[in-house]
Amino acid sequence: MAKPVITRVSDVPQQEWNSSTRGSVRWWELIGGDTMPTKEMVMGIAEVPVGAGRPARGHTHEPAEVYYIVSGRGEVMVDGETYPLLSGDAVWIPPNAEHVAYNIGEEPLRLIYVFAKDKFTDITYCFPAER
């Protein structure tokens, strides 16, 4: 039987995108099969900084994704439609939907992301603006 695993943001490496096509976001993978014995879930926390630019296009990937907004104020664009985001909101993003989160507030937009996949490395990100 597998034992529970406690992971702290301070214990995992920070990943980051910062470009005109991918936007500015940093994230920390907290749960996933790349680092622990899970085969059904990837979960982490992401942060979009204040004043981050808005990429013209978002990104896509095969699995659906869930965001839970921890703090801040933002917007999410999903397949060309923009929706407001506030702390406490949850968003389900359909498989293969083009999406991107924007920070429109005065503090970092922090969100939890979740995929029903074995490993983060199994998720292939596509950036239409980079084609």
C-alpha positions in Angstrom: 0.0 0.0 0.0 1.3 3.4 -1.0 2.0 6.0 1.8 0.8 9.6 1.7 3.2 12.2 0.4 3.5 15.7 1.7 5.0 18.2 -0.8 5.9 21.8 -0.1 6.3 24.5 -2.8 9.7 25.3 -1.3 10.8 21.7 -1.9 10.1 21.5 -5.7 11.8 23.3 -8.6 10.2 26.3 -10.1 9.3 26.2 -13.8 8.7 29.3 -15.8 7.6 30.7 -19.2 8.3 34.3 -20.0 7.9 35.2 -23.7 5.6 37.1 -26.0 4.0 33.8 -27.3 3.7 31.9 -24.0 3.1 34.8 -21.6 4.6 35.1 -18.1 3.9 32.4 -15.6 5.8 30.3 -13.1 4.6 27.1 -11.6 5.5 24.4 -9.1 4.4 20.7 -9.7 3.4 19.4 -6.3 1.8 16.0 -7.1 2.5 13.8 -10.1 3.9 10.5 -11.2 7.2 12.0 -12.2 8.1 12.4 -8.5 5.8 10.1 -6.5 3.8 6.9 -6.8 0.6 8.4 -8.3 -0.8 7.2 -11.6 -4.0 9.3 -11.8 -3.3 12.9 -11.0 -1.0 15.9 -11.7 -1.5 19.0 -9.4 0.5 22.1 -8.8 0.3 25.8 -8.2 0.9 28.5 -10.8 1.4 32.3 -10.5 0.8 35.0 -13.1 2.7 38.1 -12.0 1.2 41.6 -11.9 1.7 43.4 -15.2 2.4 40.3 -17.2 1.8 40.8 -20.9 -1.0 39.2 -22.7 0.1 36.7 -25.3 -2.0 36.9 -28.5 -2.8 33.2 -28.4 -3.0 30.6 -25.6 -1.9 27.0 -25.5 -3.6 23.6 -26.0 -3.1 20.1 -24.6 -5.0 16.8 -24.9 -6.2 16.4 -21.3 -8.9 18.6 -19.7 -7.6 20.9 -17.0 -9.0 22.4 -13.9 -8.0 25.7 -12.3 -8.9 26.8 -8.8 -8.2 30.4 -8.1 -6.4 30.8 -4.8 -5.8 34.5 -4.8 -5.8 37.5 -7.1 -8.0 38.7 -9.9 -7.8 37.6 -13.5 -9.4 36.5 -16.7 -9.2 33.2 -18.6 -9.6 33.0 -22.3 -10.9 29.7 -23.5 -11.4 29.1 -27.3 -11.7 32.9 -27.9 -14.2 33.7 -25.1 -12.9 35.6 -22.0 -14.3 34.9 -18.5 -13.5 36.8 -15.2 -11.7 35.0 -12.4 -11.8 35.8 -8.7 -10.4 34.0 -5.6 -12.5 30.9 -5.0 -13.5 30.3 -8.6 -13.0 27.0 -10.3 -12.7 26.5 -14.1 -13.0 23.3 -16.1 -11.1 23.6 -19.4 -12.2 21.1 -22.0 -9.6 18.8 -23.8 -7.7 20.5 -26.6 -9.3 23.9 -25.8 -7.0 26.9 -26.5 -6.6 28.8 -23.2 -4.6 31.3 -21.2 -4.9 33.0 -17.9 -4.3 36.8 -17.5 -3.7 38.7 -14.3 -5.8 41.9 -14.2 -5.3 42.7 -10.5 -2.8 44.3 -8.3 -1.4 41.1 -6.7 -0.1 37.9 -8.3 -2.9 35.6 -9.7 -2.3 32.3 -8.0 -4.1 29.2 -9.1 -4.1 25.5 -8.5 -4.0 23.4 -11.7 -5.1 19.7 -12.0 -4.8 17.2 -14.8 -6.2 13.6 -14.7 -2.9 12.2 -16.1 -0.1 10.1 -14.7 2.7 12.6 -15.2 3.2 16.2 -16.1 5.8 15.1 -18.6 3.0 13.1 -20.4 1.3 16.4 -21.3 2.2 17.9 -24.6 1.7 21.7 -24.7 1.1 23.2 -28.2 1.4 27.0 -28.8 -0.5 28.1 -31.9 1.4 31.4 -32.0 4.7 29.5 -32.3 3.7 27.6 -35.5 
